[in-house]
Amino acid sequence: MAASVPTQHSTGFPAESRCGYYVEKKKRFCRMVVAAGKRFCGEHAGTAETDAEGENARKRILCPLDPKHTVYEDQLAKHLKKCNAREKPKPDFFIQDINAGLKDETEIPEQLVPVSSLSEEQLENLIEKLRKASEGLNSSLKDQIMSHPALNDALHDPKNGDSATKHLKQQASILGNIEKLKLLGPRRCYVEFGAGKGKLSHWIDIALKDAENVHFILVEKVTTRFKVDGKHRKKNSVFKRLQIDIQHLCLNKIPVLIEEKLPVVGIGKHLCGVATDLALRCLVETYAASCEERNEEPLAKRIKNDKTETEINTLTKEGNEKNVPEKWTPVAGIVIALCCHHRCDWRHYVGKEYFRALGLGAVEFHYFQRMSSWATCGMRKTSLEASNITTKKKDNQNVDSEEHDDGGFKLTDNSAEGLPGFLTVEEKKKIGHLCKLLIDQGRIQYLQQKGFSSALQYYTDPLVSLENVLLTALPNHSSSPETTA
């Protein structure tokens, strides 16, 4: 840790009972409380600088599990047993790479240059391939901007700032679309991928009021501050948060889904890049496919494990009278607001078959996903705004999934200034949108092959969010949304 103990006249004194170690990076003294008679806190006692002052003879070293903190060298063995960074036992629902997809080493080149390093001819060839592959696709998606009365009070709260209003509008529209698809109701399990603070599930719970037997599973791979799911205490709804990467999540191993056998509704707000593909595979391949055997069983056999003999006879009779066989749907629907196509990955992408049918592969996918950022480069923030947002993100290490739509300035190799000059900003934006559309069309085809009717639509105004496309899907035996060509 690079720091020095400054002279008194240059920095003043630390606060009373606080650590006397000067943190150079923060330009201030450490604010940790020190023990009686000590000058430095436990974290800084034993550093090179404090040792030089004779404060402590014990040496502190970087923790080998997490170098962001230090530990006394003579207590290392004891610390490693309780360090928060130690590897913890994996839960039953963790199965390594279960949703990752197949890895084909032969398709992924060892090294690919940035888009900005391509020659004009190479870039033109890529754009020509993109336009040819996109022929026949409807680039004008249907506007499906909706709202929901559950958010009316929050939307009109005068205390809201621009950012809060922006996210509330998106949450209201997603909730309205969920209701339009008839996915808002009792006896369901909502799985929110990339849940962040859990606000989307929060509003669904508010909208459902006293609906019976509703479960929420919030999936987020990082620790999240200011979670809202802990505030829910309704007896009819249960919230469970799973800290796990979607890549390793096996829904079949989650007790509530095993015991309750509730239809799952997969939801997400700004599910970033590759996380969308992992979530789709988690839902319709890993989970739904494992339930097909149950779907194919005769009515009496399916309900035998859960019903008494009298109930079996009654339900079988009712089923015969109605001539409608019972069908348990493992995945009742999917509603995901898409985001950050430049963070997609060929290995995990669910639309590989679609790309290959168009004569495209890993190389084209790599450049298309990078070029997808051009869709927002015309809306670039000023350097000051970018700096402010970056600072806020550093302050909150658990970047909420709903904060991923901050434009092109976050990219390192696709900036508008670094691209060849033969394309205008508007042309680049159109190409970026085509890249997004082509990647999403692969997802649409994947869902259709898995027995779902799927669609893309705009769910919010681009002035609210540049990432304004919603992916919806219903199993084919349900009322289906309009599919995109």
Solvent accessible surface area in square Angstrom, and as a share of the most:
residue,aa,sasa,rsa
1,M,127,0.57
2,A,96,0.74
3,A,15,0.11
4,S,55,0.36
5,V,43,0.25
6,P,35,0.22
7,T,79,0.46
8,Q,116,0.52
9,H,165,0.74
10,S,71,0.46
11,T,46,0.27
12,G,31,0.30
13,F,144,0.60
14,P,44,0.27
15,A,67,0.52
16,E,161,0.72
17,S,70,0.45
18,R,98,0.36
19,C,0,0.00
20,G,0,0.00
21,Y,1,0.00
22,Y,21,0.08
23,V,24,0.14
24,E,66,0.30
25,K,186,0.79
26,K,122,0.52
27,K,135,0.57
28,R,69,0.25
29,F,29,0.12
30,C,10,0.06
31,R,157,0.57
32,M,114,0.51
33,V,95,0.54
34,V,23,0.13
35,A,67,0.52
36,A,108,0.84
37,G,88,0.84
38,K,103,0.44
39,R,111,0.40
40,F,6,0.02
41,C,4,0.02
42,G,43,0.42
43,E,49,0.22
44,H,14,0.06
45,A,6,0.05
46,G,3,0.03
47,T,22,0.13
48,A,85,0.66
49,E,44,0.20
50,T,0,0.00
51,D,54,0.28
52,A,89,0.69
53,E,78,0.35
54,G,66,0.63
55,E,45,0.20
56,N,28,0.15
57,A,111,0.86
58,R,92,0.34
59,K,117,0.50
60,R,34,0.13
61,I,43,0.22
62,L,95,0.47
63,C,1,0.01
64,P,85,0.54
65,L,80,0.40
66,D,38,0.20
67,P,86,0.54
68,K,173,0.73
69,H,48,0.21
70,T,18,0.10
71,V,10,0.06
72,Y,31,0.12
73,E,91,0.41
74,D,106,0.55
75,Q,82,0.36
76,L,43,0.22
77,A,75,0.58
78,K,129,0.55
79,H,31,0.14
80,L,59,0.29
81,K,161,0.68
82,K,125,0.53
83,C,5,0.03
84,N,132,0.68
85,A,46,0.36
86,R,86,0.31
87,E,147,0.66
88,K,105,0.45
89,P,132,0.83
90,K,103,0.44
91,P,58,0.37
92,D,117,0.61
93,F,27,0.11
94,F,42,0.18
95,I,65,0.33
96,Q,116,0.52
97,D,48,0.25
98,I,53,0.27
99,N,0,0.00
100,A,0,0.00
101,G,23,0.22
102,L,160,0.79
103,K,114,0.48
104,D,55,0.28
105,E,116,0.52
106,T,127,0.74
107,E,45,0.20
108,I,66,0.33
109,P,47,0.30
110,E,183,0.82
111,Q,158,0.70
112,L,53,0.26
113,V,68,0.39
114,P,58,0.36
115,V,0,0.00
116,S,45,0.29
117,S,71,0.46
118,L,15,0.08
119,S,55,0.35
120,E,90,0.40
121,E,122,0.55
122,Q,92,0.41
123,L,0,0.00
124,E,80,0.36
125,N,82,0.42
126,L,16,0.08
127,I,6,0.03
128,E,108,0.48
129,K,87,0.37
130,L,0,0.00
131,R,116,0.42
132,K,147,0.62
133,A,11,0.08
134,S,9,0.06
135,E,135,0.60
136,G,71,0.68
137,L,30,0.15
138,N,77,0.40
139,S,69,0.44
140,S,82,0.53
141,L,20,0.10
142,K,108,0.46
143,D,97,0.50
144,Q,24,0.11
145,I,95,0.48
146,M,63,0.28
147,S,62,0.40
148,H,13,0.06
149,P,96,0.60
150,A,25,0.20
151,L,0,0.00
152,N,68,0.35
153,D,127,0.66
154,A,23,0.18
155,L,36,0.18
156,H,145,0.65
157,D,54,0.28
158,P,129,0.81
159,K,183,0.78
160,N,43,0.22
161,G,43,0.42
162,D,132,0.68
163,S,65,0.42
164,A,45,0.35
165,T,38,0.22
166,K,53,0.22
167,H,11,0.05
168,L,20,0.10
169,K,95,0.40
170,Q,0,0.00
171,Q,2,0.01
172,A,1,0.01
173,S,1,0.00
174,I,0,0.00
175,L,0,0.00
176,G,2,0.02
177,N,5,0.03
178,I,0,0.00
179,E,86,0.39
180,K,111,0.47
181,L,24,0.12
182,K,147,0.62
183,L,5,0.03
184,L,34,0.17
185,G,7,0.07
186,P,50,0.31
187,R,131,0.48
188,R,49,0.18
189,C,0,0.00
190,Y,0,0.00
191,V,0,0.00
192,E,5,0.02
193,F,0,0.00
194,G,13,0.12
195,A,5,0.04
196,G,2,0.02
197,K,43,0.18
198,G,0,0.00
199,K,65,0.27
200,L,3,0.02
201,S,0,0.00
202,H,41,0.18
203,W,34,0.12
204,I,0,0.00
205,D,1,0.01
206,I,73,0.37
207,A,17,0.13
208,L,19,0.09
209,K,147,0.62
210,D,110,0.57
211,A,21,0.16
212,E,105,0.47
213,N,53,0.27
214,V,2,0.01
215,H,27,0.12
216,F,1,0.00
217,I,1,0.01
218,L,0,0.00
219,V,1,0.00
220,E,22,0.10
221,K,123,0.52
222,V,60,0.34
223,T,85,0.49
224,T,7,0.04
225,R,130,0.47
226,F,141,0.59
227,K,79,0.33
228,V,18,0.10
229,D,14,0.07
230,G,44,0.42
231,K,154,0.65
232,H,26,0.11
233,R,196,0.72
234,K,66,0.28
235,K,186,0.79
236,N,38,0.20
237,S,10,0.07
238,V,75,0.43
239,F,40,0.17
240,K,94,0.40
241,R,60,0.22
242,L,5,0.03
243,Q,117,0.52
244,I,12,0.06
245,D,45,0.23
246,I,14,0.07
247,Q,31,0.14
248,H,25,0.11
249,L,0,0.00
250,C,4,0.02
251,L,0,0.00
252,N,40,0.21
253,K,93,0.39
254,I,1,0.00
255,P,72,0.45
256,V,23,0.13
257,L,7,0.03
258,I,92,0.47
259,E,127,0.57
260,E,78,0.35
261,K,61,0.26
262,L,8,0.04
263,P,35,0.22
264,V,0,0.00
265,V,0,0.00
266,G,0,0.00
267,I,0,0.00
268,G,0,0.00
269,K,9,0.04
270,H,0,0.00
271,L,2,0.01
272,C,18,0.11
273,G,1,0.01
274,V,38,0.22
275,A,20,0.16
276,T,1,0.00
277,D,0,0.00
278,L,8,0.04
279,A,0,0.00
280,L,0,0.00
281,R,21,0.08
282,C,0,0.00
283,L,0,0.00
284,V,6,0.04
285,E,63,0.28
286,T,20,0.12
287,Y,6,0.02
288,A,14,0.11
289,A,47,0.36
290,S,65,0.42
291,C,16,0.09
292,E,97,0.43
293,E,128,0.58
294,R,51,0.19
295,N,33,0.17
296,E,140,0.63
297,E,43,0.19
298,P,91,0.57
299,L,31,0.15
300,A,44,0.34
301,K,121,0.51
302,R,12,0.04
303,I,9,0.05
304,K,136,0.58
305,N,133,0.68
306,D,79,0.41
307,K,81,0.34
308,T,83,0.48
309,E,133,0.60
310,T,101,0.58
311,E,76,0.34
312,I,29,0.15
313,N,91,0.46
314,T,65,0.38
315,L,61,0.30
316,T,39,0.23
317,K,129,0.55
318,E,74,0.33
319,G,15,0.14
320,N,107,0.55
321,E,120,0.54
322,K,144,0.61
323,N,130,0.67
324,V,100,0.57
325,P,106,0.67
326,E,74,0.33
327,K,110,0.47
328,W,33,0.12
329,T,22,0.13
330,P,11,0.07
331,V,2,0.01
332,A,16,0.13
333,G,0,0.00
334,I,0,0.00
335,V,0,0.00
336,I,0,0.00
337,A,0,0.00
338,L,2,0.01
339,C,3,0.02
340,C,1,0.00
341,H,4,0.02
342,H,20,0.09
343,R,110,0.40
344,C,7,0.04
345,D,58,0.30
346,W,16,0.06
347,R,54,0.20
348,H,22,0.10
349,Y,1,0.00
350,V,12,0.07
351,G,2,0.02
352,K,25,0.11
353,E,105,0.47
354,Y,23,0.09
355,F,0,0.00
356,R,114,0.42
357,A,84,0.65
358,L,70,0.35
359,G,65,0.62
360,L,12,0.06
361,G,17,0.17
362,A,9,0.07
363,V,57,0.33
364,E,23,0.10
365,F,2,0.01
366,H,48,0.21
367,Y,13,0.05
368,F,0,0.00
369,Q,16,0.07
370,R,40,0.14
371,M,0,0.00
372,S,1,0.01
373,S,8,0.05
374,W,0,0.00
375,A,4,0.03
376,T,13,0.08
377,C,6,0.04
378,G,35,0.34
379,M,84,0.38
380,R,68,0.25
381,K,61,0.26
382,T,82,0.48
383,S,100,0.64
384,L,125,0.62
385,E,82,0.37
386,A,15,0.12
387,S,59,0.38
388,N,75,0.39
389,I,50,0.25
390,T,59,0.34
391,T,72,0.42
392,K,142,0.60
393,K,53,0.23
394,K,138,0.59
395,D,105,0.54
396,N,40,0.21
397,Q,137,0.61
398,N,20,0.11
399,V,59,0.34
400,D,8,0.04
401,S,13,0.08
402,E,11,0.05
403,E,61,0.27
404,H,24,0.11
405,D,14,0.07
406,D,14,0.07
407,G,9,0.08
408,G,2,0.02
409,F,41,0.17
410,K,52,0.22
411,L,22,0.11
412,T,131,0.76
413,D,31,0.16
414,N,2,0.01
415,S,31,0.20
416,A,23,0.18
417,E,137,0.61
418,G,40,0.38
419,L,15,0.08
420,P,30,0.19
421,G,78,0.75
422,F,68,0.29
423,L,20,0.10
424,T,80,0.47
425,V,68,0.39
426,E,101,0.45
427,E,69,0.31
428,K,11,0.05
429,K,43,0.18
430,K,139,0.59
431,I,2,0.01
432,G,0,0.00
433,H,90,0.40
434,L,37,0.18
435,C,0,0.00
436,K,23,0.10
437,L,16,0.08
438,L,0,0.00
439,I,0,0.00
440,D,4,0.02
441,Q,14,0.06
442,G,0,0.00
443,R,4,0.01
444,I,0,0.00
445,Q,52,0.23
446,Y,18,0.07
447,L,0,0.00
448,Q,72,0.32
449,Q,100,0.45
450,K,86,0.36
451,G,30,0.29
452,F,13,0.05
453,S,12,0.08
454,S,0,0.00
455,A,3,0.02
456,L,5,0.03
457,Q,15,0.07
458,Y,58,0.22
459,Y,0,0.00
460,T,5,0.03
461,D,58,0.30
462,P,71,0.45
463,L,156,0.77
464,V,26,0.15
465,S,3,0.02
466,L,33,0.17
467,E,16,0.07
468,N,14,0.07
469,V,26,0.15
470,L,0,0.00
471,L,0,0.00
472,T,3,0.02
473,A,0,0.00
474,L,4,0.02
475,P,9,0.06
476,N,91,0.47
477,H,102,0.45
478,S,42,0.27
479,S,77,0.50
480,S,60,0.38
481,P,20,0.13
482,E,125,0.56
483,T,72,0.42
484,T,23,0.13
485,A,78,0.60
